[in-house]
């Protein structure tokens, strides 16, 4: 699979015609040119496949019936040849230097690492709304970082650079009931079962688009409850001594959180349990973003 220096960019596409060209163009305009781009059209009913075909000389296209996000990703992963894998949304935009910066940092690390970054948030009209700065946990060891993941630390998968060696070792993309949780499940397993290091680049490398039809902003209450199931599944696969060690560390970490963070988490839980989903989505996005900045 691995080709030294090559980055395999995978775009899972489903009814993404509105922003698809902008997304592809941002990849083609990268300052890092050792790229392969694979787009998987997962049974789109709009003009997405037609748009992809306009780039047939620059990208590889896989077309399949609608089978879901994990199926689309895995169809591409079977064909990638790069040393690194970059999952990228057809809604979002890469800054021109993004992949060059990710690879530069990855090559400096002596551990198997998933690199990720801060990001800017844009609206449907490409207007910059604000920047999002992740908590910097680069000083933590792998176990301590995994505790943060178990507590709910999220990583914007569209910012990441992932070594393809993980797939060869068996850390694969799972087919889950909630597609929005696929990346969280992958990161948890990568950290806990494959001892992967996570490293943050403290600058925005992508423009992350917020739109009303965005999958990750629909049914957030359902996704939040499903994250608990994922954690329980992870614990069930651990040896008893390791499970006890993680649970103890997680309990201690949660106990030491400042009052401000606990208040935010209580508000998130209260809103998700008491208000109808059509009312709470924007409120929950606000809470999630606040929590992520203060973890």
Protein Blocks (a to p, Z undefined) as FASTA:
>chain_A
ZZghiacdddddehillmmmmmmmmmmmpcblcdcdddddehiablmlmmmmmmmmmbcc
dddddebjklmmmmmmmmpcbfbdcdddfkbccdfklmmmmmmmmmmpcbdcdddddddd
ddfkopafbdcddddfklpcfklmmmmmmnopacdfklpccdfklmmnopacdddfblml
mmmmmmmmmmmmnopacdddfbdfbdcdddfklmklgoklmmmmmmmmmmmmmmmmpcfk
lmmmmmmmmmmmmmmpcfklmmmmmmmmmmmmmpcfklmmmmmmmmmmmmmmmZZ
